[in-house]
């Protein structure tokens, strides 16, 4: 149990998929202008990533390894992720149309979000058990959501500030993301 706790802390803070490993920057910059959209994207990524982590682990263990076709991991994982995103998109369109409209083009972009694929591949590379894969998938997604929500809060404040013209919009966003990444680096000595 203690090992799982260390794994969670490591995935959320120390090896944050977004701020330490730089995966998933497109939705990070695209959906962080409004807090509601950032929270919705964080929830969608958590849902997709946990399911993708579980399903890709099963696909890898019981299909790809059994048939000795591990070289098809990337292709099969992308297919699993694409199917899950379609499911999430249909669900949000029917049940929460406002969030669906707010996420706009960024919801289908979860399909190509390298953070989701990256976590699935990390789970396989690290040879995690099924439970460890579920825990790391959730923790990486929670870390992604934490960084996204923190960044959205800062960006909402930046909109009220007087920012020099050359630094407006994406430029100040990248600078801010870099500063947030440096603060997450302070957790390196914890575990």
C-alpha positions, 0 to 999 in steps of 0.5 A: 500500500505504501508503494502505491502511495509513493507511486501516486505522489510521484505521478502527480507531483514529481513526474507530472506528465504535463510539467515534467515530461511535457506531454499533452501541451496542446489541450493544456494551452487550448483549454486553460482560458476558462476555469470551467473548460479546464475542469471539464477537460481534466475530468474527461482526461481522467475518465479516458486515461483510467479506462485507456490504462486498464484496457491497454494493459489487458490488450497488451497482456492477453492479446499482443504478448500472447500472439507475440505481436508487441510491435503493434502496441502503438497502433492498438493503443491509439485505436483503444484511445480513439474509441474511448474518446468517441464514447466520451464525446457521445456521452457529453453531447447527450448529457452535458451539452454546455461542457461539450460546446465549451470543450469544442475541438479539444475533446476530439484532440484527446484522441491524439493527446500524447499524454494519454498514449504516453501514460499507456506506454509508460505503464507497459514499459515499467511492467506495472501490474494491473492495479499499478497501471490503474493507479498510475493512470489515475495519478498521471491524469490527476496531475494533468488536471491539477496542472491544467486547473492551476494554469487556468486560474493563473490565466484568468488572472493574467487576462485582467493584468496589463501584459506587454503586447509581445507577451500577450496570449500564448507567449505569456501562457508559455512563460507561466507554464514554465514557472509552474513547471519549476514549482513542481520541480521542487517536489523532486526531493520528496520521494 
